[in-house]
Amino acid sequence: MRAMIRLTAVLLAAVVLLSGCGRDEPKGDAPKQGKTAVIRLSYANFPPASTFPCVQMERWKQEVERRTQGRIVVETYPGGTLLEAKNMFKGVQDGQADIGCLSMSYQPGVFPLTTVVEQPVGFRSSRTASLALFDLFAKYDPAEFKAVKVLTLFTSAPSNIMSTVPVKSLADLAGLELRASGAPSKMLSALGATPVSMPMSQAPEALQKGLVKGLLSSLEVLKDFNFAESCRYETVTDFPVYPFAVVMNRAKWDSLPDDAKAVLDGLAREQAEWTGVYMDGHVREALTWSKNTYDIQIFELSDAERAEARAKTAGLIEEWKAQAAAAGLPADTILADLNRLKAEHEAAEAK
C-alpha cells in the first residue's frame, strides 16, 4: 500500500511539473517575456556593391548594428536589386524600402537647394564637398526632403576627364564626345565638348564602339569599372561633384524608439565625413592601380585654364540661382554659405 501511495505521488508531481513547463516556456522561436524585439531595416542602393555608395552603406550598417548592440539589423540591397536609381526617392516614401541611397542628379529640379554643390565652385576633395553639403543641409533643413528622414549626405569626388585621346588643354575638348550626366553635362557643353547622356553601365560598350571618346566622372571608376583599360589618358580638372542622400521612410523613422533614433542621428555627420575620406583615398588607390596596370598618363589643367573654365561656366551658377529663387530659396545666401563652408573645410583639411 505504501508503495502504491509513493508511486501515485510521483506521478502527480510529474504531471504538475510537465503542465507547469508547458505554461511558462515559449515554443519554437517565440521570444521570451521581456526580451527586446529586433528591428529589421531594408536599405536599397542602385550601383554595384563594389562602388563607394555601397561601401559606405555597408560601413553604416555595421556601425548601426554595433552601436545598437544588435537591436537594429540592416539588410542591404545593392545593385538595384530592390530599387533602381530613378525610383529610389519615391520607393522609400512608398515603403518599398525602409532606407534608400539616392543621387539628386538623377532627378533634375526636385532638389533645388542641395544641388548647389553640383555647381562649378571648384571642390578639390570629396571630404570637403561632403561636409559642406551636410552642414548646408543642417542649416537650411530644406523642404525638398520633408517627406523623408535624411540619415546622411555625401558627394562623389570631383569629376575629371578619362579619355581614349589626350586632353591636355581646354582646346582639346572641342567637339569631344564624353559620357556625362547632370550638371557636369552642361559644363562640358559650355566648354565646347559634346556630352552624351547614358547610364554608367552602358559606357564601356559605348567606348568600345567609339560612340564616346571618354567620360567625365570621379576617378575611382578607372578601377571600379575598369575604365583604365580603355581610357589611358586622365585629365585632372576638378569639375563638379555629384551629391547623394541616404533617406528613410518617415513612418518607419517615427516608429523607432528614441534611443535608436539617437544612434542614427549621432552617426549622420560622422558618416558624411567618413565617406568623403574613404572616397578621396579610393581615388588615389585607383590612380595608382591604373598607372601600374595600364600605364595611364595624367594631365592637369593649368591655373590659367582653370580660371578660363570658371569664366565660361559662370552662367551655370546664374542658372541655378534663378531656379533656386523660383523655388522660394535665398539663392545668393545659400551660395555664399556654400563658398564659406568650402573654405572652412579646405583649411581644416590642409592642417
C-alpha positions in Angstrom: 0.0 0.0 0.0 2.8 2.4 0.9 4.5 1.6 -2.4 1.2 2.4 -4.3 0.9 5.8 -2.4 4.5 6.7 -3.2 4.1 5.8 -6.9 0.9 7.9 -7.1 2.6 10.9 -5.5 5.5 10.7 -8.0 3.1 10.5 -11.0 1.1 13.5 -9.7 4.3 15.5 -9.2 5.4 14.7 -12.8 2.1 15.8 -14.2 2.3 19.1 -12.3 5.9 19.7 -13.4 5.1 19.0 -17.1 2.0 21.2 -17.1 4.0 24.0 -15.5 6.7 23.8 -18.2 4.0 24.0 -20.9 2.7 27.2 -19.4 6.0 29.0 -18.7 8.3 28.2 -21.6 7.8 29.5 -25.1 7.6 27.1 -28.0 9.9 27.2 -31.1 11.5 30.6 -31.7 8.9 32.7 -29.8 10.7 35.4 -27.8 10.9 35.1 -24.0 8.9 37.6 -22.0 10.8 40.9 -21.5 13.3 40.3 -24.4 13.7 43.3 -26.7 12.5 42.7 -30.2 15.0 43.1 -33.1 14.2 45.9 -35.5 15.0 45.0 -39.2 15.5 47.7 -41.7 15.9 47.2 -45.5 18.4 49.5 -47.2 18.3 49.9 -51.1 21.1 51.1 -53.2 21.5 51.3 -57.0 25.2 50.9 -58.0 27.2 47.7 -57.8 28.3 46.5 -54.4 32.0 47.4 -55.0 31.3 51.1 -55.6 31.7 53.8 -53.0 27.9 54.4 -52.3 27.6 50.8 -51.4 30.9 50.6 -49.5 29.6 53.5 -47.3 26.3 51.6 -46.9 28.0 48.5 -45.5 30.0 50.6 -43.1 26.8 52.4 -41.9 25.1 49.0 -41.4 28.0 47.7 -39.3 28.1 50.8 -37.2 24.4 50.9 -36.6 24.3 47.2 -35.6 27.3 47.6 -33.3 26.1 50.8 -31.6 22.6 49.3 -31.0 24.2 46.0 -29.8 22.3 44.1 -32.5 18.9 45.6 -31.6 18.8 47.0 -35.2 19.6 44.7 -38.1 20.1 46.3 -41.5 19.5 44.2 -44.6 21.3 45.8 -47.6 20.3 45.5 -51.3 23.0 46.9 -53.7 22.9 47.0 -57.5 19.3 48.0 -57.9 18.0 44.6 -56.6 15.3 46.4 -54.5 15.0 49.9 -56.0 16.6 51.5 -59.1 18.2 54.9 -59.1 15.3 56.8 -60.7 12.6 55.4 -58.4 14.7 55.4 -55.2 13.1 58.6 -53.6 9.5 57.6 -54.3 10.2 54.0 -53.5 11.4 54.9 -50.0 8.4 57.2 -49.5 6.0 54.4 -50.5 7.7 51.9 -48.2 9.2 49.6 -50.8 12.4 50.0 -48.8 12.9 51.4 -45.4 16.1 53.3 -46.4 17.5 54.2 -49.8 20.6 56.0 -51.2 19.7 58.4 -54.0 21.6 60.7 -56.3 20.0 64.1 -56.5 21.4 64.5 -60.0 19.1 61.8 -61.4 16.0 64.0 -60.6 16.6 67.5 -62.1 14.6 70.2 -60.4 13.5 68.1 -57.4 16.3 69.2 -55.1 16.9 72.9 -55.7 18.9 73.6 -52.5 21.2 70.6 -52.2 22.1 70.6 -55.9 24.0 73.8 -55.4 27.1 71.6 -54.7 26.8 70.4 -58.4 27.8 73.9 -59.5 31.3 74.7 -60.7 32.7 76.1 -57.5 36.0 74.1 -57.6 35.8 71.5 -54.9 39.2 69.6 -54.7 38.1 66.7 -52.5 35.1 64.6 -51.5 35.7 65.2 -47.8 35.3 69.0 -48.2 32.3 68.7 -50.5 30.6 66.1 -48.3 30.9 68.1 -45.1 29.9 71.3 -46.9 26.8 69.6 -48.2 25.9 68.1 -44.8 26.4 71.4 -43.0 24.4 73.3 -45.6 21.5 70.8 -45.2 21.7 71.1 -41.4 21.4 74.9 -41.6 18.5 75.1 -44.0 16.6 71.8 -43.4 15.2 72.2 -46.9 11.6 71.3 -47.8 12.8 69.1 -50.6 13.4 66.3 -48.1 10.3 66.9 -45.8 8.6 63.7 -46.9 11.5 61.5 -45.6 14.1 61.4 -42.8 17.6 62.2 -44.0 20.2 59.9 -42.4 23.3 61.3 -44.0 24.6 63.1 -47.1 27.8 63.0 -49.1 29.3 63.6 -52.5 31.4 61.9 -55.1 35.0 63.1 -55.6 35.4 65.9 -58.2 34.7 65.0 -61.8 37.7 64.5 -64.1 38.1 63.5 -67.7 39.0 59.9 -68.7 39.5 59.5 -72.4 40.9 57.5 -75.3 42.7 60.5 -76.7 44.8 63.0 -74.8 43.1 66.1 -73.4 45.9 68.4 -72.4 44.0 71.7 -72.6 40.5 73.1 -72.9 41.1 73.4 -76.6 41.2 69.6 -76.8 37.6 69.5 -75.6 36.2 71.0 -78.8 33.6 68.6 -80.2 34.9 65.7 -78.0 32.1 63.2 -77.2 32.2 62.4 -73.4 29.7 60.5 -71.3 28.3 62.7 -68.5 25.1 63.3 -66.5 23.5 66.1 -64.5 25.1 69.5 -64.1 28.6 68.4 -65.4 27.0 67.7 -68.8 26.1 71.4 -69.0 29.6 72.3 -68.0 31.0 70.2 -70.9 28.7 72.0 -73.3 29.9 75.4 -72.1 33.5 74.3 -72.7 32.8 73.1 -76.2 32.6 69.4 -75.7 29.7 67.1 -76.7 28.2 65.5 -73.6 26.4 62.1 -74.2 23.9 61.1 -71.5 23.8 57.3 -70.7 23.8 55.1 -67.7 27.3 54.3 -66.4 26.7 50.6 -67.1 26.5 51.4 -70.9 29.7 53.4 -71.1 32.1 50.5 -71.5 30.3 49.3 -74.7 30.0 52.9 -75.9 33.8 53.3 -75.6 34.5 50.1 -77.4 32.2 51.1 -80.3 33.7 54.6 -80.4 30.3 56.2 -79.6 32.1 58.3 -77.0 35.8 59.1 -76.6 35.7 59.1 -72.8 33.7 60.2 -69.8 33.5 62.8 -67.1 33.3 61.3 -63.6 35.3 60.8 -60.4 38.4 58.8 -61.0 37.7 55.8 -58.8 35.7 54.3 -61.7 39.1 53.8 -63.5 39.4 50.8 -61.2 35.8 50.1 -60.1 34.6 49.8 -63.7 38.0 49.1 -65.3 37.7 52.2 -67.4 41.5 52.5 -67.3 41.7 49.7 -69.8 40.0 51.9 -72.5 40.8 55.3 -71.2 44.6 55.6 -70.9 44.5 59.4 -70.6 43.3 61.2 -67.5 42.9 64.9 -67.1 42.5 66.4 -63.6 40.0 69.2 -64.0 38.2 69.2 -60.6 34.9 69.8 -62.2 31.7 69.4 -60.2 30.8 66.7 -57.7 27.6 64.6 -57.6 25.6 64.8 -54.4 23.9 61.8 -52.6 21.5 61.5 -49.8 20.6 58.5 -47.6 16.9 58.8 -46.7 14.4 56.8 -44.6 10.7 56.3 -44.8 9.1 58.8 -42.5 6.6 56.4 -40.9 9.4 53.9 -40.3 11.5 56.5 -38.6 8.7 57.7 -36.4 8.2 54.0 -35.3 11.7 53.7 -33.9 12.4 54.1 -30.2 14.1 57.3 -29.1 17.4 55.6 -28.2 17.6 54.0 -31.7 16.9 57.4 -33.3 19.7 58.9 -31.2 22.1 56.4 -32.6 21.2 57.1 -36.2 21.3 60.9 -35.7 24.6 60.6 -33.9 26.1 58.8 -36.9 24.8 61.2 -39.6 27.7 63.8 -39.9 30.3 61.3 -39.0 29.2 59.1 -41.9 29.4 62.1 -44.3 33.0 62.7 -43.3 33.9 59.0 -43.3 32.5 58.6 -46.9 34.4 61.7 -48.1 37.7 60.5 -46.6 37.1 57.0 -48.0 36.3 58.4 -51.4 39.4 60.5 -51.6 41.6 57.6 -50.6 39.9 55.3 -53.1 40.6 57.8 -55.9 44.3 57.8 -55.0 44.3 54.0 -54.9 42.5 53.8 -58.3 45.0 56.1 -59.9 48.0 54.1 -58.6 46.4 50.8 -59.7 45.6 52.2 -63.1 49.2 53.5 -63.6 50.7 50.2 -62.5 48.3 48.1 -64.5 47.8 50.1 -67.7 50.5 52.8 -67.6 48.0 55.6 -67.8 49.1 59.2 -68.5 47.8 62.0 -66.2 47.5 65.6 -67.3 46.3 68.6 -65.3 44.8 71.9 -66.3 46.9 75.0 -65.6 45.8 77.7 -63.2 45.1 79.9 -66.2 42.9 77.3 -67.9 41.0 76.6 -64.6 40.2 80.4 -64.4 39.1 80.3 -68.1 36.8 77.3 -67.3 35.3 79.1 -64.4 34.6 82.1 -66.5 33.0 80.1 -69.3 30.8 78.2 -66.9 29.7 81.1 -64.7 26.4 81.1 -66.5 25.6 77.7 -64.9 25.7 79.2 -61.4 23.4 82.0 -62.5 21.0 79.5 -64.0 21.0 77.6 -60.6 20.4 80.9 -58.8 17.4 81.6 -61.0 15.9 78.1 -60.4 16.5 78.4 -56.6 14.9 81.8 -56.4 11.9 80.5 -58.4 11.6 77.8 -55.7 11.5 80.5 -53.0 15.1 80.0 -51.8 17.6 82.7 -50.9 20.0 81.8 -53.7 22.7 84.3 -53.0 22.8 83.5 -49.3 23.0 79.7 -50.0 25.8 80.2 -52.5 27.7 82.4 -50.1 27.3 79.8 -47.3 28.5 77.1 -49.6 31.6 79.0 -50.5 32.2 79.8 -46.8 31.9 76.2 -45.8 34.1 75.1 -48.7 36.8 77.5 -47.5 36.5 76.4 -43.9 36.7 72.7 -44.6 39.5 73.1 -47.1 41.5 75.0 -44.4 40.8 72.2 -41.8 41.8 69.5 -44.4 45.1 71.3 -45.1 46.2 71.2 -41.4 
